[in-house]
Amino acid sequence: MAITVKPGRPSHCVWELTLKCNMRCKHCGSYAGKDRVGEMTLEQLLDVADQLADIGVKRITLSGGEPLLRENWDQIAQRLIERGVRVGMISNGYFMTDNIDKLVRLKALKAPGCLEVVAMSVDGLRETHDDFRRVPGSWDRIKAGYKALHEAGIYTAAITSVSNNNIKELDEMLKMFMSWKVNAWQLQTLFGGGRMREFPELMPGPAGVETVARFIAQTRLNRYPILVFPADCLGFCTELDPFILEGPWQGCQAGITALGIEANGNVKGCLSLCPELQENNPFVEGNLHEEKLIDIWNKPGAFAYNREFEPSKAEGFCATCRHLERCRCGCSAQAYFATGTVNNNPYCMLAERDRKAKELRAQAEELRCKAASLEKQARQVLHPERPYPQRIVRNRVTPGRRASVASILNSRFFNGKRS
């Protein structure tokens, strides 16, 4: 029986202004670089901004691609702020200092909304970051961007995708961000889609999830002057939740309280759901070239993977988990990239602990069998089997045969002589 979640109005939207990007990051799920086919005009984008405000969205994050490459991006941000929306931005940071004046102007607006935060993606120390982003000098431009934003009094954040290349740099990165006076730091695990398929060796795997969660918990316990927190792909119903989340995990919110809009007008519950598919994306609920946002949001059957969750379809560890009805298999995008379904998510601390426990039990059973075999061998060494019967049974012979045998022995060995 399906668990029906009745959505209200969306509270948060991530809005891709353009797919255009100057980088070719190894982890990019959408193969950003060129514009999407059918990207919306400025007039259309301003209309969408009004629709987002009308539907009740309170927070909007402008993203890309690289949002600063979208011409007139600041006009879109201004329209949202004037309509009472709190606006954030996620940038690769390369053009941040070139746009600082526009950001300062947005921050100074006297309007119901505000420029809430500017975040930049930082994926390691200098060498690691530049290699991951494949643009030499990008780390230095980010550093300069944070300096300019701090001097302008703009709240800043960093976003890091944890890989096998940077997971051992987290402690040094923490010190680096604090020295740059960054206000917040979000950590997320890599998804195995897009360009990441070309670099599978960078994926930390499910085991990396708990490593990152414990790092976040430790930083918060130490009360560092920077807010460290996880993305929605971390923290599903474990004892660590109170130390890394603001409240208990309530399942993926795509299509329930959150939505994503692609630059061509496609509406999804979350931009991370198959961003690489330009056509026939199963998670696209409608297009703003053709429908109004409120009609897409309220469409019967829309966002059914979350709004009409069916526990009977759960697979793997999720199928047996006692938190299934509340958790609903964790992050839908993460599950889909890992298993091809939103109903099975191995990137879960509980699932990974269960897998590891089963592996250790199998090893223990193998060792028990080996120990029993060695014990048997030890007993054989101490008490070897005799190479002859326990009792020697005399052969029964007739008197005549006995006399014949005696005669042969006497003649062969004694030549008939007796001592």
C-alpha positions, 0 to 999 in steps of 0.5 A: 500500500502506497504512503501518500505524502500531501505536498503543500507549496514548495518552500525551496527551489534550485534554479539552473539559469544556464547549462553554460560553463567554463569548466569540465569538472570530473564529477559534473552530472549534467555534462555542463559546457554548452547552453541547453537546447531551448534555454529560456529568454530573459522575459520568460525567466522573469515571468518564471521568477514571478510564478515562483514567488506566486506559488509561495517559494521562500528560498531560491538557489541560482545555479548552473552550469555557471550562473554568472555566465547567464547574461542579466542574471542579476536582473533575475535575482533582483526580481526575486528579491523584490518579490520577497524571496531569499536568494542564494547562488552556487558558483564555481567562483571563477568570475566572482570578483568580476561580478562583485559590484552586482552582488553588492548592489543586490545586497543593498536592495531595500526589498522584502527579500534579500541576497542570503548567501553566495556559495562556491564549489571548492573540492580540495586544496589548490592542486587537488581542486584544480585537477578536479575542476580541470582549470588551472588557477581556479582555486586562486580565483576562488580565494580572491572571490571569498576575500571580496565577498567578505569585504563586502559583508556578504554571507559566504558558503563552500560546497565540497563533493567528497572524493577519494582525492580530497577525503584526507584533506578535510581537516586542512580544508577546514582550517583553510575555510576558517582562515578565509572567514567562510561562514558555512561549509556543505559536504556531499558525497559524489553521485555515480552519474555524468562525467563521474562514470569516466572516473570511478576511482574517485568514488569513495563508495558507501563506506565513505558516507560514515567517514564524512558524517563523523567528520561533520559531527566532530566539527560541530561538537568542537564548535568551530566558527564555521557551520559545517553541515551535510547535503541531503545525501547524508544522514538517514536515521542513525545515532549521528543525526542529532549531531549533523542535521537540524532535525530528524530525517524525513525522507527525500523532499523532491516534489514535496517541499522542494523543486528544481527548474532546468534552464530550458524550463523543465520542472523536476523535484530535484535538479540532481535527478538524471541531469545528464538526460536532455530528452525523455527524462523520467523525472521531468514533470512538465515544461514551463514553455508549455505549462504554468508552474502551479499547474505542474506542481498540482498535476495529478500523479506528478512526483509520484516516486515521493508523493506516492511511495510504495514500501513494497517496491523497496529493494536491498537493505531498504526493504528490511529497514525499520525506518523505511516508511519515514526514510523512503530510501533516502536521497532519491538521486543518490539511490537512482545513480547507484542502483537504477531505482529510487527504491534501493539506496546502498549509500546509507550508513545503516546499509553499509554497517549491515553489509560490513557485519554480514561480511565479518560474520562470513569471515568468522564462519570461514575461520570457525570451519578452518579452526575445526579442520585444524583441530582435527589435524592436531588430534591426528598428529597426537593420536595417529591411526595404527597401520595394522589391525588392533588384534592379530587373528591366528589363521586356523590350519589343519594338523597335516598342513602344520606338519608340512609347513614345519618340514619346509622350514626345517629343511630350508633354514636349519638343514634338519639340524636342531640345537 
